[in-house]
Amino acid sequence: MSRTIMLIHGAWLNARSWEGFKARYEARGYTVVAPDWPLDDRAPAALRDDPDPALARIGQRAIVDHYERIIRALPEAPILIGHSVGGVFVQHLLDRGLGVAGVVIDPAPTPGVPIHPHALVSALPVFGDPFSFRKLKTMSRRFFARRFAQTAPEGEKDALYDRYIVPTPGKVYWDGIVNPMKIRWDNPDRAPMLLIAGGRDLIADASMTRAIFRKQRRAPSLTELRLFPDRSHWTTLDTGWEEIADLALDWAVKNGRPAA
């Protein structure tokens, strides 16, 4: 089984969001790579204060291609773990035959699956701006506190925003609607996949994750779903994140295919 793990972050965050997972997995003897998206590889405060304007032109295909290049340069095929739109990217990478197992946490809207109500409401700050496809968007503190990380302790939300939140290209959102990359749901070469949903997720509805699961289980490889009723979209950083981290790795180790 692979001893290498790749962690793939979602929108509004960069690789710093995986600091707990990375340290926990490294303590278990794994090699962990957590690449940033292109042009996202600075501290969140620096990205908020002075983002590279070229980041606005980065879309989903460029990001998935970026991760594929990194995976192919690794000495062994990794376990892939992604959160939010990072979970969508994990699905695309698995569809390309990469990885020994994939764990998809709170996946953002995935091509071929209708957008469900919470995801639609949460996308309005981007889609409500008709020119956002060529802009960098910044999450407001109010949105962060009420929808993205509503289960975080009230007195800590500003500090969490300062530590983790970064600007995101509106193009990443629009790419899911306009000419999206397709997924072959019955792909015989796809590695085993676990989907994890949060019952209090206001960014990516648990019902949408169930719909993705129903599509993905058309593949012959193992596909499973776990629901945590009391967890939000902030689940990889919220209190009790260790349970999610351990489930993701233990499931992948148990069910993954041999590393090439």
Backbone hydrogen bonds in HBPLUS format (Angstrom, degrees):
<---DONOR---> <-ACCEPTOR-->    atom                        ^
c    i                          cat <-CA-CA->   ^        H-A-AA   ^      H-
h    n   atom  resd res      DA  || num        DHA   H-A  angle D-A-AA Bond
n    s   type  num  typ     dist DA aas  dist angle  dist       angle   num
A0031-THR N   A0003-ARG O   2.91 MM  28  6.22 169.4  1.92 167.5 167.2     1
A0079-ILE N   A0004-THR O   2.91 MM  75  6.33 158.7  1.96 150.3 152.8     2
A0005-ILE N   A0031-THR O   2.84 MM  26  6.24 157.0  1.89 162.8 169.1     3
A0033-VAL N   A0005-ILE O   2.86 MM  28  6.25 166.9  1.88 167.7 171.7     4
A0006-MET N   A0079-ILE O   2.78 MM  73  6.09 168.0  1.80 175.9 177.0     5
A0081-ILE N   A0006-MET O   2.95 MM  75  6.26 158.9  2.00 167.8 173.5     6
A0007-LEU N   A0033-VAL O   2.93 MM  26  6.38 156.1  1.99 154.3 161.9     7
A0008-ILE N   A0081-ILE O   2.84 MM  73  6.18 156.6  1.90 155.3 160.3     8
A0083-HIS N   A0008-ILE O   3.15 MM  75  6.60 153.5  2.23 171.9 177.1     9
A0166-VAL N   A0012-TRP O   2.93 MM 154  5.01 157.2  1.98 119.0 125.3    10
A0017-SER N   A0014-ASN O   2.98 MM   3  5.99 161.8  2.02 132.2 135.6    11
A0018-TRP N   A0015-ALA O   2.97 MM   3  5.63 166.6  1.98 121.3 125.7    12
A0019-GLU N   A0016-ARG O   3.04 MM   3  5.40 162.1  2.08 124.7 123.5    13
A0022-LYS N   A0018-TRP O   2.82 MM   4  5.87 173.1  1.83 171.3 173.6    14
A0023-ALA N   A0019-GLU O   3.16 MM   4  6.19 167.4  2.17 141.5 144.9    15
A0024-ARG N   A0020-GLY O   3.00 MM   4  6.13 159.8  2.04 151.2 157.4    16
A0025-TYR N   A0021-PHE O   2.90 MM   4  6.09 162.2  1.94 157.2 161.2    17
A0026-GLU N   A0022-LYS O   2.92 MM   4  6.06 160.1  1.96 151.2 157.4    18
A0027-ALA N   A0023-ALA O   3.02 MM   4  6.12 146.5  2.13 140.6 148.9    19
A0028-ARG N   A0025-TYR O   2.98 MM   3  5.11 141.3  2.13  99.3 111.1    20
A0030-TYR N   A0025-TYR O   3.25 MM   5  5.74 166.3  2.27 142.6 139.7    21
A0029-GLY N   A0026-GLU O   2.93 MM   3  5.03 159.7  1.97 108.3 112.1    22
A0040-ASP N   A0037-TRP O   3.05 MM   3  5.25 151.7  2.13 138.9 134.6    23
A0046-ALA N   A0043-ALA O   2.97 MM   3  5.32 118.3  2.36 109.1 124.1    24
A0047-LEU N   A0043-ALA O   3.00 MM   4  6.32 155.0  2.06 155.6 163.7    25
A0048-ARG N   A0044-PRO O   2.88 MM   4  6.13 153.1  1.95 152.0 159.0    26
A0049-ASP N   A0045-ALA O   2.96 MM   4  6.12 156.9  2.02 145.6 152.1    27
A0050-ASP N   A0046-ALA O   2.87 MM   4  5.83 156.5  1.92 147.4 153.4    28
A0055-LEU N   A0052-ASP O   2.89 MM   3  5.59 160.3  1.93 123.3 129.5    29
A0056-ALA N   A0053-PRO O   3.17 MM   3  5.90 154.2  2.24 116.2 121.7    30
A0057-ARG N   A0054-ALA O   3.01 MM   3  5.55 158.0  2.06 114.2 120.9    31
A0058-ILE N   A0055-LEU O   3.08 MM   3  5.34 168.1  2.09 114.5 117.6    32
A0063-ILE N   A0059-GLY O   3.13 MM   4  6.38 153.0  2.20 149.9 157.9    33
A0064-VAL N   A0060-GLN O   2.90 MM   4  6.16 168.4  1.92 160.9 163.1    34
A0065-ASP N   A0061-ARG O   2.91 MM   4  6.04 164.6  1.94 151.2 156.1    35
A0066-HIS N   A0062-ALA O   2.97 MM   4  6.04 148.1  2.08 136.6 145.4    36
A0067-TYR N   A0063-ILE O   3.03 MM   4  6.40 156.2  2.08 152.0 156.8    37
A0068-GLU N   A0064-VAL O   2.91 MM   4  6.18 154.8  1.97 149.4 157.3    38
A0069-ARG N   A0065-ASP O   3.01 MM   4  6.28 159.2  2.06 151.0 155.1    39
A0070-ILE N   A0066-HIS O   3.28 MM   4  6.58 156.3  2.34 143.0 148.9    40
A0071-ILE N   A0067-TYR O   2.90 MM   4  6.14 163.7  1.93 155.1 159.5    41
A0072-ARG N   A0068-GLU O   2.95 MM   4  6.14 166.0  1.97 156.8 159.7    42
A0073-ALA N   A0070-ILE O   3.14 MM   3  5.21 138.9  2.32  98.1 109.9    43
A0074-LEU N   A0071-ILE O   3.06 MM   3  5.32 158.7  2.11 108.8 115.6    44
A0100-VAL N   A0078-PRO O   2.99 MM  22  6.01 154.1  2.06 137.7 144.2    45
A0080-LEU N   A0101-ALA O   2.93 MM  21  6.20 177.3  1.93 160.8 161.6    46
A0103-VAL N   A0080-LEU O   2.78 MM  23  6.25 150.0  1.87 153.6 163.9    47
A0082-GLY N   A0103-VAL O   2.96 MM  21  6.40 162.6  1.99 169.6 173.9    48
A0105-ILE N   A0082-GLY O   2.85 MM  23  6.04 175.0  1.85 167.8 168.3    49
A0086-GLY N   A0083-HIS O   2.80 MM   3  4.71 134.1  2.01 137.4 129.3    50
A0084-SER N   A0105-ILE O   2.92 MM  21  6.30 154.1  1.99 167.1 175.7    51
A0087-GLY N   A0084-SER O   2.81 MM   3  5.11 137.8  1.98 104.0 116.4    52
A0108-ALA N   A0084-SER O   3.19 MM  24  4.76 157.7  2.24  94.1  93.5    53
A0089-PHE N   A0085-VAL O   2.94 MM   4  6.32 153.1  2.01 145.2 152.2    54
A0090-VAL N   A0086-GLY O   2.98 MM   4  6.24 146.1  2.10 137.8 146.6    55
A0091-GLN N   A0087-GLY O   3.22 MM   4  6.44 151.7  2.30 135.1 141.6    56
A0092-HIS N   A0088-VAL O   3.07 MM   4  6.49 151.5  2.16 148.0 155.7    57
A0093-LEU N   A0089-PHE O   2.89 MM   4  6.14 158.8  1.93 152.4 158.3    58
A0094-LEU N   A0090-VAL O   2.88 MM   4  6.07 161.8  1.92 153.9 158.5    59
A0095-ASP N   A0091-GLN O   2.96 MM   4  6.08 149.7  2.05 138.8 147.7    60
A0096-ARG N   A0092-HIS O   3.07 MM   4  6.38 127.7  2.35 136.5 149.6    61
A0096-ARG N   A0093-LEU O   3.10 MM   3  5.06 135.0  2.31  93.9 106.4    62
A0098-LEU N   A0093-LEU O   3.10 MM   5  5.56 158.1  2.15 152.9 148.1    63
A0097-GLY N   A0094-LEU O   2.86 MM   3  5.09 157.0  1.91 111.5 116.0    64
A0257-ARG N   A0100-VAL O   2.99 MM 157  5.08 160.8  2.03 139.9 139.4    65
A0102-GLY N   A0192-PRO O   2.91 MM  90  6.33 153.1  1.98 153.7 162.5    66
A0194-LEU N   A0102-GLY O   2.91 MM  92  6.38 154.4  1.97 154.4 162.6    67
A0104-VAL N   A0194-LEU O   2.78 MM  90  6.14 166.9  1.80 166.4 171.0    68
A0196-ILE N   A0104-VAL O   2.85 MM  92  6.16 159.3  1.89 158.6 158.9    69
A0106-ASP N   A0196-ILE O   2.80 MM  90  5.95 168.5  1.81 161.7 165.6    70
A0113-VAL N   A0110-THR O   3.01 MM   3  5.72 147.7  2.12 153.9 155.3    71
A0120-LEU N   A0116-HIS O   2.99 MM   4  6.14 155.0  2.06 157.2 164.7    72
A0121-VAL N   A0117-PRO O   2.97 MM   4  6.24 166.9  1.99 159.4 161.7    73
A0122-SER N   A0118-HIS O   2.94 MM   4  6.09 162.6  1.97 151.5 156.6    74
A0123-ALA N   A0119-ALA O   3.05 MM   4  6.15 129.2  2.32 136.7 148.7    75
A0123-ALA N   A0120-LEU O   3.17 MM   3  5.18 136.0  2.37  96.1 108.2    76
A0124-LEU N   A0121-VAL O   3.21 MM   3  5.40 155.8  2.27 104.6 111.9    77
A0126-VAL N   A0123-ALA O   2.98 MM   3  5.58 142.4  2.12 117.5 127.7    78
A0127-PHE N   A0123-ALA O   2.91 MM   4  6.09 167.2  1.93 160.7 160.9    79
A0128-GLY N   A0124-LEU O   2.64 MM   4  5.08 143.4  1.77 139.9 146.3    80
A0129-ASP N   A0126-VAL O   3.14 MM   3  5.68 162.3  2.17 113.8 119.4    81
A0132-SER N   A0129-ASP O   2.99 MM   3  5.33 165.6  2.01 123.1 123.7    82
A0134-ARG N   A0131-PHE O   3.25 MM   3  6.18 172.0  2.26 123.3 125.8    83
A0135-LYS N   A0132-SER O   3.07 MM   3  4.81 168.9  2.08 110.7 109.6    84
A0170-GLY N   A0135-LYS O   2.94 MM  35  5.75 177.7  1.94 167.3 167.8    85
A0137-LYS N   A0168-THR O   2.84 MM  31  5.39 176.6  1.84 150.6 151.8    86
A0168-THR N   A0137-LYS O   2.94 MM  31  5.39 160.0  1.98 152.1 158.0    87
A0144-PHE N   A0140-SER O   3.02 MM   4  6.27 164.0  2.04 149.8 154.4    88
A0145-ALA N   A0141-ARG O   2.95 MM   4  6.10 161.5  1.98 148.2 152.5    89
A0146-ARG N   A0142-ARG O   2.96 MM   4  6.07 148.7  2.06 147.6 155.9    90
A0147-ARG N   A0143-PHE O   2.86 MM   4  5.56 159.0  1.90 151.6 155.0    91
A0148-PHE N   A0143-PHE O   3.28 MM   5  6.57 160.4  2.32 143.8 148.5    92
A0149-ALA N   A0144-PHE O   2.80 MM   5  5.68 157.2  1.85 162.8 163.1    93
A0152-ALA N   A0149-ALA O   3.10 MM   3  5.55 165.3  2.12 115.8 120.5    94
A0156-GLU N   A0153-PRO O   2.96 MM   3  5.44 160.2  2.00 117.7 124.3    95
A0160-LEU N   A0156-GLU O   2.93 MM   4  6.14 156.5  1.99 157.0 164.6    96
A0161-TYR N   A0157-LYS O   2.90 MM   4  6.09 161.0  1.94 150.5 155.5    97
A0162-ASP N   A0158-ASP O   2.98 MM   4  6.21 164.7  2.00 149.1 153.0    98
A0163-ARG N   A0159-ALA O   3.00 MM   4  6.16 147.7  2.10 142.6 151.2    99
A0164-TYR N   A0160-LEU O   3.02 MM   4  6.09 152.0  2.10 153.1 158.9   100
A0165-ILE N   A0161-TYR O   3.02 MM   4  5.23 157.9  2.07 138.7 145.7   101
A0172-VAL N   A0169-PRO O   3.15 MM   3  5.69 147.1  2.26 111.4 118.4   102
A0173-TYR N   A0170-GLY O   3.01 MM   3  5.43 128.1  2.29 108.3 120.6   103
A0174-TRP N   A0170-GLY O   3.11 MM   4  6.50 165.3  2.13 153.8 157.1   104
A0175-ASP N   A0171-LYS O   2.80 MM   4  5.83 149.4  1.90 150.0 156.8   105
A0176-GLY N   A0173-TYR O   3.03 MM   3  5.62 147.5  2.14 112.4 121.4   106
A0177-ILE N   A0174-TRP O   2.91 MM   3  5.22 154.4  1.98 109.7 118.2   107
A0178-VAL N   A0174-TRP O   2.80 MM   4  5.92 173.9  1.81 172.9 173.8   108
A0187-ASN N   A0184-ARG O   3.23 MM   3  5.36 153.6  2.30 119.2 117.1   109
A0190-ARG N   A0187-ASN O   3.44 MM   3  5.61 169.2  2.45 108.4 110.8   110
A0193-MET N   A0222-LEU O   2.96 MM  29  6.41 157.8  2.01 153.1 159.1   111
A0224-GLU N   A0193-MET O   2.99 MM  31  6.53 155.2  2.06 153.5 161.5   112
A0195-LEU N   A0224-GLU O   2.83 MM  29  6.22 161.3  1.87 150.8 156.6   113
A0226-ARG N   A0195-LEU O   2.86 MM  31  6.30 150.6  1.94 158.3 168.2   114
A0197-ALA N   A0226-ARG O   2.91 MM  29  6.33 159.7  1.95 160.4 166.8   115
A0228-PHE N   A0197-ALA O   2.88 MM  31  6.18 163.1  1.91 154.9 159.7   116
A0201-ASP N   A0198-GLY O   3.18 MM   3  5.20 160.3  2.22 114.1 113.4   117
A0199-GLY N   A0228-PHE O   2.87 MM  29  5.93 166.3  1.88 131.3 134.5   118
A0200-ARG N   A0231-ARG O   2.95 MM  31  5.41 155.3  2.01 146.3 144.3   119
A0208-MET N   A0205-ASP O   3.02 MM   3  5.17 131.2  2.26  98.8 111.7   120
A0209-THR N   A0205-ASP O   3.18 MM   4  6.65 150.0  2.27 145.1 153.2   121
A0210-ARG N   A0206-ALA O   2.95 MM   4  6.31 152.0  2.03 148.6 156.4   122
A0211-ALA N   A0207-SER O   3.09 MM   4  6.33 147.2  2.20 134.7 143.2   123
A0212-ILE N   A0208-MET O   2.92 MM   4  6.27 151.6  2.00 147.9 155.5   124
A0213-PHE N   A0209-THR O   2.87 MM   4  6.13 157.3  1.92 147.8 154.5   125
A0214-ARG N   A0210-ARG O   2.97 MM   4  6.29 153.8  2.04 147.7 153.8   126
A0215-LYS N   A0211-ALA O   3.20 MM   4  6.51 146.5  2.32 140.6 148.8   127
A0215-LYS N   A0212-ILE O   3.09 MM   3  5.13 121.2  2.45  96.4 111.2   128
A0216-GLN N   A0212-ILE O   2.83 MM   4  6.10 169.4  1.84 160.7 163.3   129
A0217-ARG N   A0213-PHE O   2.94 MM   4  6.02 148.3  2.05 153.5 159.5   130
A0218-ARG N   A0215-LYS O   3.16 MM   3  5.92 161.1  2.20 119.1 122.7   131
A0219-ALA N   A0216-GLN O   3.13 MM   3  6.02 167.1  2.14 124.3 127.1   132
A0231-ARG N   A0228-PHE O   3.25 MM   3  5.69 173.1  2.25 122.7 123.6   133
A0235-THR N   A0232-SER O   3.27 MM   3  5.53 137.4  2.47 117.7 117.7   134
A0237-LEU N   A0234-TRP O   2.98 MM   3  5.71 164.3  2.00 127.6 132.7   135
A0238-ASP N   A0234-TRP O   2.82 MM   4  5.61 132.9  2.05 151.0 162.1   136
A0241-TRP N   A0238-ASP O   2.98 MM   3  5.59 129.1  2.25 151.7 148.6   137
A0243-GLU N   A0240-GLY O   3.09 MM   3  5.83 145.2  2.22 119.6 126.1   138
A0244-ILE N   A0241-TRP O   3.03 MM   3  5.27 118.7  2.42 102.9 117.4   139
A0245-ALA N   A0241-TRP O   2.95 MM   4  6.28 161.6  1.98 156.1 161.9   140
A0246-ASP N   A0242-GLU O   2.88 MM   4  6.04 165.0  1.91 151.6 155.1   141
A0247-LEU N   A0243-GLU O   3.02 MM   4  6.11 160.0  2.06 143.5 149.5   142
A0248-ALA N   A0244-ILE O   2.99 MM   4  6.12 166.4  2.00 151.7 155.3   143
A0249-LEU N   A0245-ALA O   3.15 MM   4  6.41 170.1  2.16 152.5 154.2   144
A0250-ASP N   A0246-ASP O   2.87 MM   4  5.85 165.1  1.89 152.5 157.3   145
A0251-TRP N   A0247-LEU O   2.93 MM   4  5.85 161.8  1.97 148.4 153.6   146
A0252-ALA N   A0248-ALA O   3.16 MM   4  6.27 160.4  2.20 141.7 147.3   147
A0253-VAL N   A0249-LEU O   2.89 MM   4  6.09 163.0  1.92 159.2 163.4   148
A0254-LYS N   A0250-ASP O   3.02 MM   4  6.12 157.6  2.07 144.2 150.4   149
A0255-ASN N   A0251-TRP O   2.93 MM   4  6.01 155.2  1.99 151.5 158.0   150
A0256-GLY N   A0252-ALA O   2.74 MM   4  5.11 138.7  1.90 143.7 148.0   151
